[in-house]
């Protein structure tokens, strides 16, 4: 089970997907995965940065969506203040 | 009841409802942001943040360097060898709750320190006593 968390003025929006079910051909899981990928790409296009955050591992910047990640956090575009 | 009185009453009700909605929306966002912060920080980091009001994040590239991130929006201190080297200002384009602000700095510093330093505006202190630790 993976979770995409997008930081915003609402706190964070959370989207879940199940890669194993999607790989097994579950239509609902495949649709959920496609939707998460679409939103990931949309946020990246808006300037957001994605990080893979997993317990016990160093934080890693992600260039593209990884369906095997257990948690991805997207940070909105930042600028020097 | 006169029409103008009715208008005033309706306006007052609308203002009250707006204030309640604004408060509810903000507290909901803050609560979600705190949940994310709790999930991202270790127990020690979380305790430090709420006891001292800041979070120290070690530089991944330099063992003598760390970043002091305030609990609320504000400048991040870049400290090397216990001496303040600069104050850094970097913020999201959109408003985010305070707890998310800490998460953003932590993730960027730990995963992509060079980009973080490139993007942040840097304010270098002038000769004052800079030993702060």
Backbone of each chain as ProteinMPNN parsed JSONL, in Angstrom:
{"seq_chain_A": "XXXXXXXXXXXXXXXXXXXXXXXXXXXXXXXXXXXXXXXXXXXXXXXXXXXXXXXXXXXXXXXXXXXXXXXXXXXXXXXXX", "coords_chain_A": {"N_chain_A": [[0.844, -1.195, 0.0], [0.62, 2.156, -0.9], [1.196, 5.645, -0.147], [0.447, 8.885, -1.153], [1.241, 12.074, -0.196], [0.28, 15.328, -0.326], [1.444, 18.405, 0.313], [-0.299, 21.278, 1.291], [-2.35, 24.284, 1.55], [-4.351, 23.2, 2.962], [-3.297, 21.548, 4.827], [-2.423, 18.461, 4.448], [-3.094, 16.644, 1.489], [-4.215, 13.367, 0.968], [-3.523, 10.447, -0.858], [-4.182, 7.137, -1.742], [-2.804, 4.028, -2.897], [-2.69, 0.681, -4.251], [-0.244, -1.248, -5.143], [0.242, -3.946, -5.58], [-2.306, -5.106, -5.953], [-3.027, -3.703, -8.225], [-1.152, -4.634, -10.04], [-1.979, -7.228, -10.149], [-4.18, -7.009, -11.66], [-6.539, -5.894, -10.772], [-9.22, -3.87, -11.401], [-10.148, -1.557, -10.099], [-8.008, -0.904, -8.429], [-6.079, -0.441, -10.359], [-7.112, 1.805, -11.608], [-7.014, 3.608, -9.502], [-4.273, 3.792, -9.126], [-3.478, 4.893, -11.571], [-4.699, 7.37, -11.328], [-3.338, 8.481, -9.158], [-0.796, 8.668, -10.281], [-1.324, 10.527, -12.279], [-1.99, 12.807, -10.789], [0.383, 13.17, -9.418], [2.109, 13.836, -11.569], [0.878, 16.175, -12.379], [1.225, 17.863, -10.156], [4.006, 17.997, -10.132], [4.419, 19.36, -12.487], [3.502, 21.796, -11.719], [5.515, 22.696, -10.206], [6.112, 21.423, -7.844], [8.034, 19.456, -5.504], [9.065, 16.106, -5.086], [9.394, 13.652, -2.51], [10.667, 10.601, -1.352], [9.733, 9.062, 1.549], [10.551, 6.927, 3.949], [10.356, 4.738, 6.711], [13.275, 4.397, 8.657], [14.98, 4.761, 6.535], [17.088, 6.925, 4.541], [15.817, 10.14, 3.524], [14.702, 10.627, 0.21], [14.97, 12.296, -2.873], [12.572, 12.358, -5.46], [12.43, 11.92, -8.921], [10.561, 10.93, -10.621], [7.337, 9.304, -10.459], [7.098, 6.59, -8.201], [5.699, 3.577, -8.005], [6.212, 1.652, -6.133], [6.969, 2.821, -3.813], [6.4, 3.38, -0.332], [5.615, 5.673, 0.915], [5.173, 8.878, -0.337], [6.005, 12.238, -0.273], [4.872, 15.355, -1.297], [6.123, 18.513, -1.868], [5.161, 21.886, -2.054], [5.993, 24.345, -4.593], [8.901, 26.21, -3.855], [10.395, 29.335, -2.877], [13.091, 31.694, -2.575], [12.946, 33.782, 0.236]], "CA_chain_A": [[0.0, 0.0, 0.0], [1.399, 3.38, -0.936], [0.457, 6.871, 0.158], [0.978, 10.153, -1.653], [0.77, 13.188, 0.632], [0.597, 16.595, -1.003], [1.346, 19.522, 1.27], [-1.018, 22.428, 0.741], [-2.929, 25.128, 2.606], [-5.313, 22.378, 3.718], [-2.535, 20.579, 5.613], [-1.948, 17.64, 3.334], [-4.084, 15.781, 0.836], [-3.657, 12.011, 0.951], [-4.04, 9.527, -1.875], [-3.666, 5.79, -1.501], [-2.87, 3.064, -3.996], [-2.217, -0.66, -3.9], [0.475, -1.668, -6.344], [0.091, -5.405, -5.779], [-3.622, -5.351, -6.556], [-3.007, -3.153, -9.585], [-0.375, -5.571, -10.873], [-2.768, -8.457, -10.299], [-5.236, -6.75, -12.643], [-7.74, -5.333, -10.157], [-9.557, -2.665, -12.166], [-10.255, -0.399, -9.203], [-6.644, -0.57, -8.0], [-5.372, 0.13, -11.523], [-7.635, 3.166, -11.808], [-6.483, 4.434, -8.404], [-2.852, 4.015, -9.403], [-3.396, 5.853, -12.69], [-5.099, 8.684, -10.818], [-2.229, 8.992, -8.338], [0.272, 9.047, -11.223], [-1.746, 11.757, -12.957], [-1.882, 13.921, -9.837], [1.823, 13.353, -9.194], [2.646, 14.57, -12.727], [0.276, 17.514, -12.358], [1.897, 18.647, -9.116], [5.385, 18.228, -10.576], [4.35, 20.412, -13.508], [3.26, 23.068, -11.017], [6.739, 23.085, -9.503], [6.278, 20.704, -6.579], [9.143, 18.504, -5.411], [8.599, 14.876, -4.427], [10.379, 12.952, -1.688], [10.29, 9.298, -0.804], [9.995, 9.074, 2.992], [10.246, 5.601, 4.479], [10.94, 4.538, 8.044], [14.584, 3.764, 8.722], [15.792, 5.021, 5.337], [17.247, 8.358, 4.31], [14.864, 10.769, 2.612], [15.247, 10.617, -1.152], [14.205, 13.095, -3.826], [12.083, 11.527, -6.56], [12.206, 12.617, -10.19], [9.301, 10.434, -11.181], [6.513, 8.524, -9.538], [7.523, 5.213, -7.967], [4.55, 2.885, -7.398], [6.644, 0.761, -5.048], [7.242, 3.605, -2.587], [5.304, 3.269, 0.639], [5.13, 7.029, 1.197], [5.78, 9.979, -1.086], [5.5, 13.549, 0.179], [5.129, 16.396, -2.296], [6.286, 19.836, -1.274], [4.853, 22.881, -3.087], [7.115, 25.141, -5.094], [9.455, 27.13, -2.851], [11.224, 30.43, -3.402], [13.844, 32.431, -1.568], [12.059, 34.818, 0.783]], "C_chain_A": [[0.878, 1.243, 0.0], [0.531, 4.583, -0.614], [1.19, 8.077, -0.411], [0.377, 11.262, -0.8], [1.231, 14.484, -0.021], [0.365, 17.736, -0.025], [0.668, 20.716, 0.598], [-1.56, 23.268, 1.886], [-3.953, 24.359, 3.435], [-4.616, 21.434, 4.694], [-1.88, 19.646, 4.619], [-3.096, 16.793, 2.804], [-3.45, 14.405, 0.675], [-4.342, 11.16, -0.106], [-3.381, 8.174, -1.662], [-3.725, 4.96, -2.781], [-2.333, 1.726, -3.506], [-1.569, -1.254, -5.143], [0.278, -3.15, -6.632], [-1.248, -5.733, -6.443], [-3.661, -4.843, -7.995], [-2.257, -4.089, -10.529], [-1.144, -6.867, -11.134], [-3.969, -8.249, -11.226], [-6.534, -6.228, -12.058], [-8.053, -3.969, -10.789], [-9.581, -1.419, -11.287], [-8.86, 0.059, -8.757], [-5.851, 0.056, -9.141], [-5.821, 1.57, -11.771], [-7.083, 4.103, -10.736], [-5.018, 4.779, -8.655], [-2.665, 5.039, -10.525], [-3.715, 7.272, -12.2], [-3.971, 9.313, -9.973], [-1.086, 9.449, -9.252], [-0.06, 10.364, -11.919], [-1.571, 12.964, -12.027], [-0.41, 14.217, -9.523], [2.417, 14.207, -10.321], [2.127, 16.006, -12.742], [0.969, 18.412, -11.331], [3.339, 18.962, -9.495], [5.406, 19.37, -11.602], [4.127, 21.78, -12.873], [4.456, 23.495, -10.178], [6.964, 22.385, -8.184], [7.469, 19.747, -6.663], [8.665, 17.297, -4.617], [9.737, 14.212, -3.667], [9.813, 11.604, -1.275], [10.699, 9.29, 0.675], [9.568, 7.724, 3.554], [11.005, 5.387, 5.784], [12.281, 3.836, 7.946], [15.462, 3.976, 7.499], [15.965, 6.528, 5.161], [16.19, 8.886, 3.338], [15.499, 10.869, 1.23], [14.355, 11.455, -2.063], [13.811, 12.213, -5.001], [11.859, 12.38, -7.807], [10.915, 12.173, -10.844], [8.598, 9.515, -10.189], [7.03, 7.087, -9.427], [6.377, 4.463, -7.283], [4.927, 1.972, -6.245], [6.939, 1.506, -3.75], [6.074, 3.456, -1.618], [4.76, 4.654, 1.012], [5.912, 8.054, 0.378], [5.152, 11.273, -0.568], [5.865, 14.59, -0.875], [5.068, 17.761, -1.634], [5.971, 20.875, -2.36], [6.105, 23.67, -3.485], [7.596, 26.133, -4.016], [10.313, 28.194, -3.533], [12.004, 31.055, -2.245], [13.001, 33.6, -1.074], [12.755, 36.143, 0.96]], "O_chain_A": [[1.785, 1.36, 0.823], [-0.689, 4.559, -0.778], [2.385, 8.266, -0.184], [-0.844, 11.38, -0.691], [2.423, 14.698, -0.238], [-0.759, 17.993, 0.404], [1.019, 21.105, -0.516], [-1.27, 23.002, 3.053], [-4.372, 24.823, 4.496], [-5.273, 20.605, 5.324], [-0.875, 20.007, 4.005], [-3.939, 16.3, 3.553], [-2.285, 14.291, 0.292], [-5.567, 11.154, -0.233], [-2.175, 8.083, -1.432], [-4.589, 5.168, -3.633], [-1.628, 1.643, -2.5], [-2.248, -1.702, -6.067], [0.162, -3.557, -7.788], [-1.311, -6.535, -7.374], [-4.251, -5.473, -8.872], [-2.672, -4.309, -11.667], [-0.991, -7.509, -12.173], [-4.687, -9.198, -11.539], [-7.534, -6.127, -12.77], [-7.249, -3.039, -10.716], [-9.097, -0.359, -11.683], [-8.573, 1.255, -8.715], [-5.052, 0.968, -8.925], [-5.012, 2.438, -12.099], [-6.73, 5.247, -11.022], [-4.582, 5.907, -8.427], [-1.816, 5.926, -10.444], [-3.079, 8.242, -12.612], [-3.696, 10.509, -10.069], [-0.482, 10.496, -9.019], [0.813, 11.208, -12.122], [-1.066, 14.008, -12.439], [-0.016, 15.375, -9.381], [3.133, 15.174, -10.066], [2.86, 16.936, -13.08], [1.261, 19.575, -11.607], [3.838, 20.052, -9.218], [6.292, 20.224, -11.584], [4.523, 22.803, -13.433], [4.418, 24.532, -9.516], [7.91, 22.713, -7.467], [7.854, 19.295, -7.742], [7.961, 17.43, -3.617], [10.885, 14.206, -4.111], [8.647, 11.483, -0.9], [11.868, 9.489, 1.004], [8.379, 7.416, 3.627], [12.153, 5.808, 5.929], [12.423, 2.825, 7.259], [16.566, 3.436, 7.426], [15.111, 7.313, 5.573], [15.732, 8.17, 2.448], [16.688, 11.161, 1.101], [13.131, 11.334, -2.026], [14.616, 11.416, -5.484], [11.195, 13.416, -7.761], [10.257, 12.949, -11.537], [9.189, 9.027, -9.225], [7.357, 6.453, -10.43], [6.111, 4.692, -6.103], [4.066, 1.561, -5.466], [7.136, 0.884, -2.705], [4.913, 3.412, -2.025], [3.594, 4.79, 1.38], [7.142, 8.089, 0.401], [3.932, 11.384, -0.444], [7.019, 14.693, -1.289], [4.109, 18.109, -0.945], [6.469, 20.753, -3.479], [7.124, 23.65, -2.795], [6.793, 26.798, -3.362], [10.873, 27.979, -4.607], [11.61, 30.947, -1.084], [12.411, 34.326, -1.874], [12.139, 37.109, 1.409]]}, "seq_chain_B": "XXXXXXXXXXXXXXXXXXXXXXXXXXXXXXXXXXXXXXXXXXXXXXXXXXXXXXXXXXXXXXXXXXXXXXXXXXXXXXXXXXXXXXXXXXXXXXXXXXXXXXXXXXXXXXXXXXXXXXXXXXXXXXXXXXXXX", "coords_chain_B": {"N_chain_B": [[-40.495, 44.05, 11.902], [-38.01, 46.269, 10.733], [-36.753, 46.699, 7.381], [-34.051, 47.457, 7.056], [-32.99, 46.791, 9.538], [-33.277, 44.05, 9.476], [-31.487, 43.457, 7.439], [-29.066, 44.155, 8.664], [-28.993, 42.25, 10.709], [-28.859, 39.887, 9.228], [-26.39, 40.288, 7.97], [-24.708, 40.277, 10.192], [-25.027, 37.634, 11.03], [-23.938, 36.316, 8.825], [-21.255, 37.138, 8.992], [-20.518, 35.952, 11.417], [-20.821, 33.217, 10.782], [-18.902, 33.005, 8.777], [-16.566, 33.505, 10.247], [-16.55, 31.288, 11.969], [-16.315, 29.212, 10.093], [-13.836, 29.87, 8.992], [-12.145, 29.559, 11.228], [-12.55, 26.81, 11.717], [-11.582, 25.667, 9.35], [-8.872, 26.434, 9.393], [-7.987, 25.21, 11.801], [-8.374, 22.563, 11.194], [-6.584, 22.202, 9.058], [-4.181, 22.717, 10.402], [-4.182, 20.607, 12.212], [-3.98, 18.354, 10.545], [-1.507, 18.91, 9.436], [0.135, 18.709, 11.665], [-0.069, 16.0, 12.167], [1.28, 14.959, 9.967], [3.807, 16.021, 10.435], [4.444, 14.682, 12.803], [4.687, 12.13, 11.811], [6.917, 12.3, 10.247], [9.065, 13.168, 11.788], [11.526, 11.974, 14.162], [11.162, 10.596, 17.489], [12.845, 12.017, 19.287], [13.434, 14.318, 17.792], [10.922, 15.453, 17.538], [10.319, 16.014, 20.195], [12.341, 17.865, 20.788], [11.611, 19.965, 19.086], [9.177, 20.864, 20.172], [9.818, 21.431, 22.799], [11.968, 23.217, 22.725], [11.414, 24.923, 20.666], [12.542, 24.896, 18.208], [14.058, 22.995, 15.516], [16.887, 21.065, 15.087], [18.696, 20.212, 12.277], [20.886, 17.987, 10.942], [23.525, 18.553, 8.617], [23.711, 16.73, 5.595], [26.055, 16.682, 4.215], [28.171, 17.873, 5.551], [29.701, 17.349, 8.525], [30.119, 19.254, 10.503], [28.192, 21.099, 10.226], [24.919, 22.374, 10.786], [21.351, 22.894, 10.564], [19.082, 25.173, 11.902], [15.823, 25.035, 12.379], [12.984, 26.997, 12.825], [9.975, 26.56, 14.823], [7.711, 27.871, 13.953], [6.828, 29.873, 11.059], [9.701, 31.422, 9.724], [13.155, 32.576, 9.718], [15.755, 30.279, 8.842], [18.515, 29.116, 10.634], [21.829, 28.779, 9.653], [24.369, 26.913, 10.852], [27.731, 26.505, 11.61], [30.384, 24.764, 13.063], [29.491, 25.606, 15.574], [28.984, 28.258, 15.179], [27.057, 30.923, 14.005], [26.489, 31.131, 10.661], [24.834, 32.09, 8.664], [21.542, 33.422, 8.004], [18.808, 31.847, 6.636], [16.351, 32.206, 4.14], [13.576, 30.75, 2.95], [10.661, 29.892, 1.367], [7.411, 28.38, 0.831], [5.443, 29.012, -2.124], [2.696, 29.106, -1.785], [0.574, 29.631, 1.061], [1.194, 27.613, 3.915], [0.422, 25.476, 6.737], [2.136, 25.961, 9.93], [3.423, 23.602, 10.884], [3.793, 22.125, 8.566], [5.616, 23.701, 7.316], [7.959, 23.196, 8.732], [8.316, 20.514, 8.014], [8.789, 20.747, 5.252], [11.281, 22.098, 5.162], [12.885, 20.204, 6.45], [12.754, 17.925, 4.739], [13.817, 18.955, 2.353], [16.402, 19.76, 3.088], [17.562, 17.356, 3.952], [17.344, 15.686, 1.729], [18.13, 17.089, -0.531], [20.27, 19.049, -0.263], [21.983, 20.854, -1.614], [20.405, 22.104, -3.6], [18.596, 23.307, -1.906], [20.241, 25.179, -0.595], [20.932, 26.723, -2.755], [18.51, 27.838, -3.524], [17.611, 29.273, -1.315], [17.383, 32.516, 0.146], [20.068, 34.327, 1.476], [21.193, 35.657, 4.498], [23.807, 37.258, 5.865], [25.277, 37.583, 9.012], [26.687, 40.56, 10.463], [29.605, 40.632, 11.853], [28.799, 40.652, 14.595], [28.475, 39.04, 17.828], [28.583, 35.787, 17.033], [28.546, 33.338, 17.994], [26.434, 30.914, 18.901], [25.691, 28.55, 20.039]], "CA_chain_B": [[-39.072, 44.426, 11.87], [-37.69, 47.081, 9.557], [-35.91, 46.004, 6.399], [-32.62, 47.702, 7.313], [-32.613, 45.993, 10.72], [-33.159, 42.667, 9.006], [-30.228, 43.372, 6.673], [-27.963, 44.15, 9.634], [-28.998, 40.955, 11.4], [-28.349, 38.891, 8.273], [-24.947, 40.53, 7.799], [-24.03, 39.808, 11.408], [-25.022, 36.16, 10.994], [-22.975, 35.897, 7.792], [-19.897, 37.351, 9.526], [-20.267, 34.911, 12.428], [-20.644, 31.931, 10.089], [-17.598, 33.059, 8.09], [-15.508, 33.36, 11.253], [-16.54, 29.895, 12.415], [-15.764, 28.399, 9.001], [-12.401, 30.183, 8.897], [-11.485, 28.902, 12.366], [-12.619, 25.356, 11.533], [-10.702, 25.309, 8.233], [-7.481, 26.564, 9.836], [-7.635, 24.211, 12.81], [-8.326, 21.272, 10.502], [-5.318, 22.168, 8.319], [-3.095, 22.601, 11.387], [-4.214, 19.263, 12.789], [-3.434, 17.44, 9.537], [-0.08, 19.204, 9.293], [0.828, 18.154, 12.839], [-0.006, 14.542, 11.977], [2.368, 14.694, 9.021], [5.058, 16.328, 11.137], [4.7, 13.586, 13.746], [5.069, 10.942, 11.047], [8.203, 12.52, 9.584], [10.132, 13.365, 12.77], [11.753, 10.946, 15.178], [10.673, 10.984, 18.814], [13.743, 13.043, 19.829], [13.269, 15.556, 17.018], [9.61, 16.009, 17.871], [10.431, 16.571, 21.546], [13.164, 19.083, 20.704], [10.847, 21.023, 18.424], [8.137, 21.44, 21.025], [10.39, 21.927, 24.052], [12.876, 24.352, 22.496], [10.868, 25.831, 19.666], [13.243, 24.758, 16.933], [14.533, 21.656, 15.194], [18.218, 21.051, 14.488], [18.819, 19.184, 11.238], [22.297, 17.848, 10.562], [23.808, 18.586, 7.188], [24.147, 15.426, 5.093], [27.344, 16.776, 3.532], [29.224, 18.437, 6.392], [29.379, 16.989, 9.918], [30.215, 20.425, 11.387], [27.127, 22.05, 9.882], [23.519, 21.981, 10.945], [20.353, 23.924, 10.267], [18.128, 25.325, 13.007], [14.538, 25.414, 11.772], [12.025, 27.39, 13.871], [8.704, 25.829, 14.816], [6.781, 28.643, 13.13], [7.477, 30.509, 9.919], [10.798, 32.32, 10.094], [14.423, 32.253, 9.068], [16.495, 29.1, 9.284], [19.914, 29.453, 10.899], [22.856, 27.841, 9.199], [25.392, 26.975, 11.904], [28.903, 25.656, 11.375], [31.312, 24.831, 14.187], [28.814, 26.337, 16.648], [28.933, 29.684, 14.853], [26.041, 31.262, 13.017], [27.079, 31.569, 9.401], [23.859, 32.838, 7.862], [20.121, 33.134, 8.158], [18.294, 31.463, 5.326], [14.918, 32.428, 3.976], [13.018, 29.96, 1.854], [9.279, 29.611, 1.741], [6.55, 27.943, -0.26], [4.682, 30.097, -2.764], [1.381, 29.139, -1.156], [0.59, 29.516, 2.523], [0.997, 26.279, 4.488], [0.475, 25.531, 8.205], [3.485, 26.002, 10.508], [4.023, 22.265, 10.984], [4.234, 21.739, 7.219], [6.804, 24.507, 7.042], [9.091, 22.438, 9.283], [8.48, 19.305, 7.181], [9.378, 21.155, 3.976], [12.718, 22.351, 5.365], [13.575, 18.947, 6.791], [12.878, 17.074, 3.551], [14.717, 19.569, 1.364], [17.784, 19.731, 3.591], [18.081, 15.981, 4.025], [17.369, 14.987, 0.435], [18.682, 17.876, -1.627], [20.827, 20.209, 0.437], [22.565, 21.828, -2.542], [19.32, 22.897, -4.176], [18.07, 24.109, -0.802], [21.136, 26.326, -0.387], [20.871, 27.581, -3.943], [17.229, 28.548, -3.604], [17.35, 30.123, -0.147], [18.052, 33.808, 0.284], [21.021, 34.196, 2.586], [21.524, 36.91, 5.184], [25.013, 36.967, 6.646], [25.402, 38.546, 10.122], [27.896, 41.382, 10.384], [30.586, 40.741, 12.926], [28.311, 40.576, 15.977], [28.804, 37.749, 18.416], [27.816, 34.836, 16.251], [28.56, 32.021, 18.629], [25.084, 30.834, 19.46], [25.365, 27.239, 20.601]], "C_chain_B": [[-38.764, 45.198, 10.582], [-36.721, 46.322, 8.641], [-34.423, 46.211, 6.71], [-32.135, 46.941, 8.548], [-32.38, 44.542, 10.321], [-31.842, 42.463, 8.246], [-29.039, 43.316, 7.626], [-27.857, 42.797, 10.349], [-28.422, 39.874, 10.478], [-26.839, 39.046, 8.064], [-24.165, 40.013, 9.003], [-23.947, 38.287, 11.427], [-23.987, 35.66, 9.981], [-21.531, 36.042, 8.287], [-19.548, 36.262, 10.533], [-20.006, 33.554, 11.763], [-19.282, 31.89, 9.401], [-16.454, 32.854, 9.081], [-15.398, 31.914, 11.735], [-15.921, 29.0, 11.35], [-14.255, 28.614, 8.869], [-11.621, 29.474, 10.011], [-11.432, 27.391, 12.159], [-11.628, 24.915, 10.459], [-9.245, 25.347, 8.682], [-7.097, 25.485, 10.836], [-7.554, 22.825, 12.187], [-6.998, 21.131, 9.744], [-4.139, 21.987, 9.276], [-3.029, 21.194, 11.966], [-3.603, 18.246, 11.809], [-1.926, 17.651, 9.396], [0.71, 18.629, 10.471], [0.948, 16.632, 12.737], [1.14, 14.176, 11.033], [3.721, 14.928, 9.694], [5.434, 15.186, 12.08], [5.188, 12.341, 13.019], [6.477, 11.07, 10.47], [9.357, 12.628, 10.585], [10.307, 12.137, 13.656], [11.22, 11.476, 16.517], [11.516, 12.13, 19.388], [13.561, 14.38, 19.113], [11.961, 16.25, 17.398], [9.653, 16.681, 19.251], [11.221, 17.879, 21.518], [12.347, 20.247, 20.134], [9.854, 21.675, 19.374], [8.663, 21.921, 22.366], [11.212, 23.192, 23.822], [12.372, 25.336, 21.453], [11.615, 25.811, 18.349], [13.695, 23.311, 16.752], [15.91, 21.775, 14.548], [18.317, 19.891, 13.507], [20.272, 19.14, 10.785], [22.445, 17.906, 9.047], [24.234, 17.195, 6.723], [25.566, 15.472, 4.518], [28.492, 17.236, 4.43], [28.905, 18.16, 7.868], [29.439, 18.17, 10.885], [29.05, 21.397, 11.191], [25.76, 21.493, 10.278], [22.614, 23.186, 10.709], [19.364, 23.976, 11.435], [16.825, 25.9, 12.44], [13.556, 25.786, 12.879], [10.7, 26.646, 13.725], [7.655, 26.547, 13.96], [7.552, 29.269, 11.973], [8.566, 31.469, 10.386], [12.077, 31.879, 9.408], [15.068, 31.023, 9.687], [17.943, 29.519, 9.508], [20.832, 28.357, 10.391], [24.031, 27.989, 10.157], [26.517, 25.997, 11.576], [29.88, 25.849, 12.529], [30.784, 25.727, 15.312], [28.722, 27.845, 16.385], [27.892, 29.924, 13.774], [26.71, 31.811, 11.763], [26.114, 32.43, 8.586], [22.448, 32.505, 8.32], [19.57, 32.889, 6.764], [16.794, 31.69, 5.268], [14.44, 31.697, 2.736], [11.594, 29.613, 2.246], [8.465, 29.144, 0.553], [5.777, 29.115, -0.85], [3.301, 30.24, -2.137], [1.539, 29.049, 0.358], [0.409, 28.061, 2.935], [1.032, 26.416, 6.014], [1.917, 25.466, 8.711], [4.163, 24.632, 10.522], [4.523, 21.794, 9.618], [5.501, 22.488, 6.82], [8.057, 23.77, 7.542], [9.372, 21.203, 8.417], [9.192, 19.66, 5.871], [10.89, 21.367, 4.127], [13.463, 21.048, 5.628], [13.793, 18.095, 5.534], [13.887, 17.653, 2.566], [16.168, 19.504, 1.817], [18.339, 18.309, 3.518], [18.218, 15.321, 2.653], [18.075, 15.767, -0.667], [19.249, 19.188, -1.081], [21.356, 21.28, -0.527], [21.504, 22.72, -3.167], [18.716, 23.817, -3.117], [18.92, 25.367, -0.617], [21.114, 27.283, -1.575], [19.609, 28.437, -3.955], [17.046, 29.559, -2.475], [18.068, 31.47, -0.271], [18.872, 33.771, 1.563], [21.314, 35.567, 3.179], [22.689, 36.61, 6.118], [25.142, 38.002, 7.757], [26.725, 39.297, 10.039], [28.599, 41.399, 11.733], [30.077, 40.689, 14.365], [28.742, 39.235, 16.571], [27.944, 36.684, 17.759], [27.82, 33.45, 16.872], [27.233, 31.847, 19.365], [24.787, 29.493, 20.106], [26.129, 27.017, 21.889]], "O_chain_B": [[-39.203, 44.825, 9.495], [-35.984, 45.436, 9.074], [-33.631, 45.271, 6.641], [-30.988, 46.497, 8.59], [-31.428, 43.898, 10.761], [-31.176, 41.438, 8.392], [-28.114, 42.529, 7.427], [-26.761, 42.277, 10.56], [-27.603, 39.056, 10.897], [-26.108, 38.058, 7.991], [-23.109, 39.397, 8.86], [-22.919, 37.72, 11.796], [-23.256, 34.705, 10.246], [-20.691, 35.179, 8.035], [-18.446, 35.715, 10.52], [-19.081, 32.836, 12.143], [-18.591, 30.872, 9.435], [-15.499, 32.13, 8.803], [-14.299, 31.382, 11.89], [-15.102, 28.134, 11.657], [-13.496, 27.667, 8.661], [-10.576, 28.871, 9.767], [-10.399, 26.763, 12.395], [-10.921, 23.921, 10.625], [-8.474, 24.43, 8.401], [-6.015, 24.905, 10.742], [-6.745, 22.0, 12.614], [-6.364, 20.076, 9.782], [-3.22, 21.213, 9.009], [-1.943, 20.656, 12.184], [-2.811, 17.39, 12.203], [-1.166, 16.693, 9.254], [1.819, 18.124, 10.294], [1.944, 16.049, 13.167], [1.873, 13.214, 11.267], [4.653, 14.138, 9.54], [6.593, 14.776, 12.145], [6.005, 11.586, 13.546], [7.149, 10.066, 10.233], [10.484, 12.236, 10.285], [9.372, 11.366, 13.872], [10.877, 12.651, 16.645], [10.97, 13.101, 19.913], [13.537, 15.437, 19.744], [11.909, 17.469, 17.557], [9.102, 17.764, 19.448], [10.829, 18.869, 22.136], [12.395, 21.366, 20.644], [9.707, 22.897, 19.381], [8.016, 22.743, 23.015], [11.163, 24.125, 24.623], [12.86, 26.464, 21.374], [11.345, 26.628, 17.468], [13.712, 22.52, 17.695], [16.079, 22.506, 13.571], [18.056, 18.74, 13.856], [20.816, 20.134, 10.306], [21.615, 17.388, 8.3], [25.038, 16.545, 7.391], [26.205, 14.433, 4.352], [29.659, 17.013, 4.106], [27.929, 18.693, 8.394], [28.87, 18.1, 11.974], [28.938, 22.394, 11.905], [25.487, 20.302, 10.124], [23.062, 24.331, 10.664], [18.875, 22.943, 11.893], [16.741, 27.073, 12.076], [13.313, 24.983, 13.779], [10.355, 26.167, 12.645], [6.818, 25.907, 13.323], [8.78, 29.199, 11.922], [8.37, 32.234, 11.331], [12.084, 30.934, 8.62], [14.944, 30.764, 10.884], [18.531, 30.199, 8.668], [20.635, 27.173, 10.664], [24.62, 29.064, 10.262], [26.28, 24.821, 11.302], [30.165, 26.981, 12.922], [31.53, 26.498, 15.915], [28.411, 28.614, 17.295], [27.849, 29.223, 12.763], [27.406, 32.826, 11.806], [26.523, 33.373, 7.909], [22.192, 31.466, 8.93], [19.842, 33.645, 5.832], [16.066, 31.403, 6.219], [14.856, 31.998, 1.617], [11.353, 29.098, 3.337], [8.78, 29.464, -0.593], [5.491, 30.092, -0.158], [2.795, 31.351, -1.976], [2.5, 28.472, 0.868], [-0.428, 27.353, 2.375], [1.611, 27.371, 6.531], [2.808, 24.979, 8.014], [5.348, 24.521, 10.207], [5.561, 21.139, 9.527], [6.342, 21.972, 6.083], [9.08, 23.73, 6.859], [10.527, 20.891, 8.127], [10.096, 18.944, 5.44], [11.677, 20.876, 3.318], [14.546, 20.823, 5.088], [14.897, 17.603, 5.301], [14.712, 16.926, 2.012], [17.06, 19.224, 1.017], [19.466, 18.1, 3.069], [19.106, 14.494, 2.444], [18.565, 15.176, -1.63], [18.769, 20.277, -1.398], [21.193, 22.474, -0.279], [21.674, 23.936, -3.256], [18.368, 24.962, -3.402], [18.394, 26.473, -0.497], [21.26, 28.495, -1.416], [19.636, 29.604, -4.344], [16.396, 30.587, -2.661], [19.207, 31.545, -0.732], [18.432, 33.255, 2.591], [21.641, 36.513, 2.463], [22.568, 35.809, 7.044], [25.118, 39.2, 7.473], [27.742, 38.754, 9.607], [28.197, 42.125, 12.643], [30.894, 40.683, 15.285], [29.313, 38.398, 15.873], [26.723, 36.68, 17.91], [27.196, 32.517, 16.364], [26.952, 32.553, 20.333], [23.709, 29.321, 20.675], [25.989, 25.966, 22.516]]}, "name": "protein", "num_of_chains": 2, "seq": "XXXXXXXXXXXXXXXXXXXXXXXXXXXXXXXXXXXXXXXXXXXXXXXXXXXXXXXXXXXXXXXXXXXXXXXXXXXXXXXXXXXXXXXXXXXXXXXXXXXXXXXXXXXXXXXXXXXXXXXXXXXXXXXXXXXXXXXXXXXXXXXXXXXXXXXXXXXXXXXXXXXXXXXXXXXXXXXXXXXXXXXXXXXXXXXXXXXXXXXXXXXXXXXXXXXXXX"}
